[in-house]
Amino acid sequence: PAGSGLVAFAAATGVMPLDMPESVLVRFKRGCKFCIEPKKGLPLWRSEEDVLGELTAAMDAGVRHVRIGGATDIYTYRAEGVEDLEYPIPDPEPIAKVLHGAREDERLGILHVDNANPSIVAESIEPSTEITKTLVETLSDGAVLSFGLESADPTVHEQNWLNCNPKQLRIAIRLVNEYGRQRGERGLPRLLPGLNFIAGLNGETEATYRMNLELLASLRNEGLWLRRINIRQVEGRGFQEIPEQTFREFKREVRESIDRPLLKEMLPIGTILRDVWWEAHNDRIRRPEQVLDPSYREASIHGAPGITFGRQIGAYPILVGVPYKIPLETGSDILVTGHGMRSITGVEVGLDVNSATQQQFMAIPGIGGKGAWRLVSARARAASRGVTFDSVESAFAAARLNFPATADSVLSCDA
């Protein structure tokens, strides 16, 4: 079948057998009320050779970073029992063939995948464990498996035909955490789950939001990591109005009491993240002039006042903000210096103490505005005598500043 991804769907008409078991009709014909995917019918699998052939063609055309998409559940690629089981049984072999085969091409850089169904993982834990190990072995760090719980409320689950319950979700999150938390070459956990909630589904009450928060709190208390929590609102007819105040309070509580503490735990201050790609100045949305005007990419602006936003290449990259300008469309390694609710702040590593600007010095924890000015002033006095600093320590000694713990990681001396 045409189209990218592991799965292409046939039209529902003429594909769905009328004598199919009720549980399978629910999954593929009725499906979640808010979702259009099940209406497309049973999946038709592309062969492993076909997928690898498309990847090779993409590499030949200059592509270097790939997310294998078009699959609502990576674990059910070529799974057993799709036509007659409520929970098809995952097959680790074809998934391993695709992912290991992709990695045989040395031109491939970042490799990520799409969504996963936690109920499939939980109901077939042994093959799902093998697939999870393959994902950890082959994917680039920072990979995320988006898990669609949508609601922890059993009433909402029943009225909207949701296909994952909190018990299944917890089993799947535990499995991915067990194998995916180790840090990869870019400084990120190799593989973590994401979690989706949807507001406005039928049967929802204010108690629904409390159940969602209680579930998240219990996952945190167990020490489990979630890479990102996506909170959406249902669209279309046949659903109920969202209690706006309760919804806003729920989002705020998730961001403040779950997201931010998770970021601090996953990426503590001092963590080094490799290969951040710089995208925009002063706003996380890149404006047209920043694409068209080459001055935004000139090396001369490096270290000037302003803010630069960037991300590592990947499916769900973390937003990084740096409190000075960096030429756009360039890459740097950064050291984490602070945490927002869904983003981090940082400073580049490898800054030369003999050329760093005041803004760059200020971005280093433990220096501050006055300390940055003293470093720049001490360097100017040394330069007036024809002297450059021969070490980072000598610069701080000349400025009569204590040497902060992070300076060794951030600053260098090229003299």
C-alpha positions as CSV (number, residue, x, y, z in Angstrom):
1,P,0.0,0.0,0.0
2,A,1.1,3.6,-0.6
3,G,2.0,6.0,2.1
4,S,4.7,6.3,4.7
5,G,4.8,4.3,7.9
6,L,4.4,0.7,8.9
7,V,0.7,0.4,8.4
8,A,-1.6,1.4,5.6
9,F,-5.4,1.0,6.3
10,A,-8.0,-0.5,4.0
11,A,-11.4,1.1,3.7
12,A,-13.9,-0.3,6.2
13,T,-16.4,-1.3,3.6
14,G,-15.8,-4.8,2.3
15,V,-12.9,-5.5,4.8
16,M,-14.6,-6.1,8.1
17,P,-16.1,-9.6,8.3
18,L,-19.7,-9.5,9.6
19,D,-19.0,-12.5,11.8
20,M,-16.1,-10.9,13.6
21,P,-16.1,-11.3,17.4
22,E,-17.7,-8.5,19.3
23,S,-14.4,-7.5,21.0
24,V,-12.7,-7.1,17.7
25,L,-15.7,-5.1,16.3
26,V,-15.3,-2.8,19.2
27,R,-11.6,-2.3,18.5
28,F,-11.7,-1.9,14.7
29,K,-15.2,-0.9,13.7
30,R,-16.7,0.9,16.7
31,G,-13.4,2.0,18.3
32,C,-13.0,5.0,20.6
33,K,-15.8,7.5,19.9
34,F,-13.5,10.4,19.3
35,C,-11.0,8.6,17.0
36,I,-11.3,8.2,13.2
37,E,-8.6,5.5,12.9
38,P,-10.8,2.4,13.6
39,K,-13.3,3.6,10.9
40,K,-10.6,2.8,8.3
41,G,-10.8,-0.9,8.9
42,L,-8.4,-3.7,9.6
43,P,-4.7,-2.8,9.1
44,L,-2.8,-4.0,6.0
45,W,0.9,-4.4,6.9
46,R,3.7,-3.2,4.6
47,S,6.5,-5.8,4.4
48,E,9.7,-5.2,6.2
49,E,11.5,-5.0,2.9
50,D,9.1,-2.3,1.7
51,V,9.7,-0.2,4.7
52,L,13.5,-0.6,4.6
53,G,13.4,0.2,0.9
54,E,11.6,3.5,1.6
55,L,14.2,4.3,4.2
56,T,17.0,3.7,1.8
57,A,15.3,5.9,-0.8
58,A,15.0,8.6,1.8
59,M,18.7,8.3,2.7
60,D,19.6,8.5,-1.0
61,A,17.6,11.7,-1.3
62,G,19.5,13.3,1.6
63,V,17.3,12.5,4.6
64,R,19.2,11.8,7.7
65,H,16.7,11.8,10.5
66,V,13.5,9.6,10.5
67,R,10.4,8.9,12.5
68,I,8.6,5.8,11.5
69,G,5.0,6.9,11.6
70,G,1.6,6.1,10.2
71,A,1.2,3.4,12.9
72,T,-1.2,3.9,15.9
73,D,0.6,1.2,17.7
74,I,4.2,0.1,16.9
75,Y,3.8,-3.0,19.0
76,T,1.1,-4.5,16.7
77,Y,3.1,-4.3,13.5
78,R,2.5,-7.7,11.9
79,A,0.9,-8.9,15.2
80,E,-0.9,-12.2,15.5
81,G,-4.7,-12.3,15.8
82,V,-5.6,-8.9,14.4
83,E,-8.7,-10.3,12.9
84,D,-10.0,-12.4,15.8
85,L,-8.4,-11.3,19.1
86,E,-9.4,-8.3,21.2
87,Y,-5.7,-7.9,22.1
88,P,-3.5,-9.0,19.2
89,I,-0.3,-10.7,20.2
90,P,2.8,-8.7,19.2
91,D,5.5,-10.3,17.1
92,P,9.0,-9.1,18.0
93,E,10.7,-10.4,14.9
94,P,9.4,-8.2,12.1
95,I,9.8,-5.1,14.3
96,A,13.4,-6.0,15.0
97,K,14.1,-6.7,11.4
98,V,12.9,-3.2,10.4
99,L,14.7,-1.3,13.2
100,H,18.0,-3.2,13.1
101,G,17.9,-3.1,9.3
102,A,17.4,0.7,9.4
103,R,20.5,1.0,11.7
104,E,22.6,-0.9,9.2
105,D,22.6,2.3,7.1
106,E,25.4,4.4,8.6
107,R,23.9,7.5,7.0
108,L,20.9,7.4,9.4
109,G,21.1,9.8,12.3
110,I,18.1,10.1,14.6
111,L,15.5,7.3,14.5
112,H,12.3,7.5,16.4
113,V,8.9,5.8,16.2
114,D,5.3,6.8,16.7
115,N,2.5,5.8,19.2
116,A,2.0,2.6,21.2
117,N,-1.1,1.1,22.8
118,P,-0.5,0.3,26.5
119,S,-3.3,-2.3,26.6
120,I,-1.5,-4.4,24.0
121,V,1.7,-4.1,25.9
122,A,0.1,-5.0,29.2
123,E,-1.9,-8.0,27.8
124,S,1.2,-9.6,26.1
125,I,4.0,-8.7,28.4
126,E,6.6,-11.2,27.2
127,P,6.7,-10.3,23.5
128,S,6.2,-6.7,24.4
129,T,9.3,-6.9,26.6
130,E,11.3,-8.2,23.7
131,I,10.0,-5.3,21.5
132,T,10.8,-2.8,24.2
133,K,14.4,-4.0,24.3
134,T,14.7,-3.7,20.6
135,L,13.4,-0.1,20.7
136,V,15.9,0.8,23.4
137,E,18.7,-0.8,21.3
138,T,17.9,0.8,18.0
139,L,16.2,4.1,18.6
140,S,18.0,7.3,19.3
141,D,17.8,8.6,22.9
142,G,14.9,10.9,23.5
143,A,12.4,8.5,21.9
144,V,8.8,8.7,23.2
145,L,6.0,6.1,23.0
146,S,2.7,8.1,23.2
147,F,0.2,6.2,25.4
148,G,-3.4,7.1,24.9
149,L,-5.3,6.6,28.2
150,E,-7.5,9.7,27.6
151,S,-9.2,9.4,31.0
152,A,-8.8,7.5,34.3
153,D,-12.5,7.7,34.9
154,P,-14.2,4.3,34.4
155,T,-17.5,5.9,33.5
156,V,-15.7,7.9,30.7
157,H,-13.9,4.8,29.7
158,E,-17.2,2.8,29.2
159,Q,-19.2,5.6,27.6
160,N,-16.5,6.4,25.0
161,W,-15.3,2.9,24.3
162,L,-11.7,3.6,25.3
163,N,-9.4,0.7,24.9
164,C,-6.9,1.2,27.7
165,N,-7.6,1.3,31.5
166,P,-5.3,2.6,34.3
167,K,-4.2,-0.8,35.3
168,Q,-3.0,-1.7,31.8
169,L,-1.4,1.8,31.5
170,R,0.6,1.3,34.7
171,I,1.9,-2.1,33.5
172,A,3.1,-0.6,30.2
173,I,4.7,2.5,31.9
174,R,6.6,0.2,34.3
175,L,7.9,-1.9,31.4
176,V,9.2,1.1,29.4
177,N,10.7,2.7,32.5
178,E,12.5,-0.5,33.4
179,Y,14.4,-0.7,30.1
180,G,14.3,2.9,28.7
181,R,15.5,5.2,31.5
182,Q,19.2,4.9,31.0
183,R,20.8,8.0,29.4
184,G,21.9,7.9,25.8
185,E,24.6,9.7,23.9
186,R,22.8,13.0,23.6
187,G,22.1,13.1,27.3
188,L,18.4,12.0,27.2
189,P,16.7,8.9,28.6
190,R,16.7,6.4,25.7
191,L,13.0,5.6,25.7
192,L,10.1,6.9,27.9
193,P,6.3,6.8,27.7
194,G,4.2,9.9,27.0
195,L,0.6,10.1,28.2
196,N,-2.5,11.6,26.5
197,F,-5.6,12.9,28.2
198,I,-8.7,14.2,26.4
199,A,-11.2,16.6,28.0
200,G,-14.9,16.8,27.0
201,L,-15.6,13.1,26.6
202,N,-19.1,11.9,27.5
203,G,-19.6,11.0,31.1
204,E,-16.9,13.4,32.3
205,T,-17.5,15.3,35.6
206,E,-15.3,17.3,37.9
207,A,-14.5,14.1,39.6
208,T,-12.9,12.9,36.4
209,Y,-10.1,15.5,36.7
210,R,-9.5,14.4,40.3
211,M,-9.1,10.8,39.1
212,N,-6.6,11.9,36.4
213,L,-4.6,13.8,39.0
214,E,-4.7,10.9,41.4
215,L,-3.4,8.5,38.7
216,L,-0.5,10.9,37.9
217,A,0.3,11.4,41.5
218,S,0.4,7.6,42.1
219,L,2.8,7.2,39.1
220,R,5.1,9.9,40.5
221,N,5.0,8.2,44.0
222,E,6.1,5.0,42.3
223,G,9.1,6.9,40.8
224,L,7.9,6.3,37.2
225,W,8.9,8.8,34.5
226,L,6.7,10.3,31.8
227,R,8.4,12.2,29.1
228,R,5.4,14.4,28.3
229,I,1.8,14.7,29.2
230,N,-0.5,15.9,26.4
231,I,-3.8,17.4,27.5
232,R,-6.2,17.9,24.6
233,Q,-9.9,18.9,24.1
234,V,-12.2,16.7,22.1
235,E,-13.7,18.2,18.9
236,G,-16.8,17.4,17.0
237,R,-20.5,16.7,17.7
238,G,-21.9,14.3,20.2
239,F,-19.6,15.3,23.1
240,Q,-20.2,17.4,26.2
241,E,-19.1,20.9,27.2
242,I,-15.8,21.2,29.1
243,P,-16.0,22.7,32.6
244,E,-13.5,25.5,31.8
245,Q,-12.5,26.4,35.3
246,T,-11.9,22.8,36.3
247,F,-10.1,22.1,33.1
248,R,-7.7,25.1,33.5
249,E,-7.0,24.1,37.1
250,F,-6.3,20.6,36.0
251,K,-3.8,21.7,33.4
252,R,-2.1,24.1,35.8
253,E,-1.8,21.4,38.5
254,V,-0.3,18.9,36.0
255,R,2.2,21.4,34.7
256,E,3.3,22.6,38.2
257,S,3.1,19.5,40.3
258,I,3.9,16.8,37.7
259,D,5.7,18.1,34.6
260,R,8.2,20.5,36.3
261,P,9.2,18.0,39.0
262,L,9.6,15.3,36.3
263,L,11.9,17.5,34.3
264,K,14.0,18.3,37.3
265,E,14.4,14.6,38.1
266,M,15.0,13.5,34.5
267,L,17.3,16.4,33.5
268,P,18.8,17.8,36.7
269,I,20.9,21.0,36.7
270,G,24.3,20.2,35.3
271,T,23.1,17.7,32.8
272,I,24.7,18.1,29.4
273,L,22.5,17.8,26.3
274,R,24.2,17.3,23.0
275,D,23.3,18.7,19.5
276,V,20.7,21.3,20.3
277,W,19.6,22.9,17.0
278,W,18.9,26.6,17.3
279,E,15.6,27.7,15.7
280,A,14.3,31.1,16.9
281,H,15.3,34.4,18.6
282,N,13.2,36.0,21.4
283,D,10.2,33.8,20.8
284,R,9.9,30.0,20.5
285,I,7.9,30.5,17.2
286,R,10.3,31.3,14.4
287,R,9.1,34.3,12.5
288,P,9.4,34.7,8.7
289,E,12.2,37.3,8.8
290,Q,14.3,34.9,10.8
291,V,14.2,32.5,7.8
292,L,14.7,35.2,5.1
293,D,17.2,37.5,6.7
294,P,20.7,36.0,6.8
295,S,21.8,38.3,9.7
296,Y,20.0,35.9,12.1
297,R,22.6,33.3,11.1
298,E,25.7,35.4,11.2
299,A,28.5,34.4,13.7
300,S,28.9,38.0,14.8
301,I,25.7,37.9,16.9
302,H,26.9,35.1,19.1
303,G,26.6,36.1,22.7
304,A,24.6,39.3,22.1
305,P,21.7,40.2,24.3
306,G,18.5,38.3,23.6
307,I,17.1,34.8,23.9
308,T,17.6,31.8,21.6
309,F,15.3,28.8,21.5
310,G,16.2,25.4,20.2
311,R,15.5,21.7,20.4
312,Q,17.3,18.5,19.8
313,I,16.1,16.7,16.7
314,G,13.4,14.1,17.6
315,A,9.8,13.2,17.8
316,Y,8.9,15.1,21.0
317,P,12.0,17.4,21.6
318,I,12.3,19.4,24.8
319,L,12.4,23.2,24.2
320,V,15.7,24.8,25.3
321,G,16.1,28.5,26.0
322,V,19.4,30.2,26.3
323,P,19.6,33.9,27.6
324,Y,21.7,35.3,24.8
325,K,21.8,35.1,21.0
326,I,23.2,32.2,19.1
327,P,23.3,32.1,15.2
328,L,20.2,30.3,14.0
329,E,20.5,27.0,12.1
330,T,23.6,26.0,14.1
331,G,24.0,23.4,16.8
332,S,25.5,23.4,20.3
333,D,25.9,21.3,23.4
334,I,24.3,22.8,26.4
335,L,24.4,22.4,30.2
336,V,21.0,22.5,31.9
337,T,20.7,25.5,34.3
338,G,17.0,25.7,35.1
339,H,13.5,24.2,34.5
340,G,10.2,25.5,33.3
341,M,7.0,23.5,33.3
342,R,7.7,22.0,29.9
343,S,11.0,23.5,28.9
344,I,14.5,24.0,30.2
345,T,17.1,26.8,30.3
346,G,20.7,26.3,29.6
347,V,24.1,27.6,28.6
348,E,26.4,26.4,25.9
349,V,29.4,24.3,26.9
350,G,32.9,25.0,25.6
351,L,32.7,28.8,25.8
352,D,36.2,30.4,25.6
353,V,36.9,32.4,28.7
354,N,38.9,34.8,26.6
355,S,36.1,35.7,24.2
356,A,32.8,34.9,26.0
357,T,30.4,37.9,26.3
358,Q,29.0,39.3,29.5
359,Q,25.6,37.7,28.6
360,Q,27.2,34.3,28.3
361,F,29.0,34.7,31.6
362,M,25.8,35.7,33.2
363,A,24.1,32.5,32.0
364,I,26.5,30.4,34.1
365,P,25.0,29.5,37.5
366,G,26.9,31.1,40.3
367,I,28.3,34.1,38.4
368,G,25.4,36.6,38.1
369,G,25.4,40.1,36.6
370,K,28.1,41.6,38.8
371,G,30.4,38.6,38.5
372,A,30.1,38.7,34.7
373,W,31.0,42.3,34.6
374,R,34.1,41.7,36.8
375,L,35.2,38.9,34.5
376,V,34.8,41.1,31.4
377,S,36.6,44.0,33.2
378,A,39.5,41.8,34.3
379,R,39.9,40.5,30.8
380,A,40.0,44.0,29.4
381,R,42.6,45.0,31.9
382,A,44.7,42.0,31.0
383,A,44.3,42.7,27.3
384,S,45.5,46.3,27.8
385,R,48.8,44.7,28.9
386,G,48.9,42.3,26.0
387,V,47.9,39.4,28.2
388,T,45.3,36.7,27.7
389,F,44.2,34.2,30.4
390,D,46.0,30.9,30.2
391,S,43.4,29.0,32.2
392,V,39.8,29.4,33.3
393,E,40.9,29.5,36.9
394,S,43.3,32.4,36.3
395,A,40.4,34.5,34.9
396,F,38.4,34.0,38.0
397,A,41.4,34.8,40.2
398,A,42.0,38.0,38.3
399,A,38.3,38.9,38.7
400,R,38.5,37.9,42.4
401,L,35.5,35.6,42.0
402,N,34.9,32.2,43.6
403,F,35.1,29.4,41.0
404,P,31.5,28.0,40.5
405,A,31.0,24.3,40.3
406,T,29.6,24.4,36.7
407,A,32.4,26.6,35.3
408,D,34.6,23.6,34.5
409,S,31.8,22.1,32.3
410,V,30.9,25.4,30.5
411,L,34.2,27.3,30.1
412,S,37.4,26.5,28.3
413,C,40.6,28.3,27.5
414,D,42.0,28.2,24.0
415,A,45.0,30.4,24.7
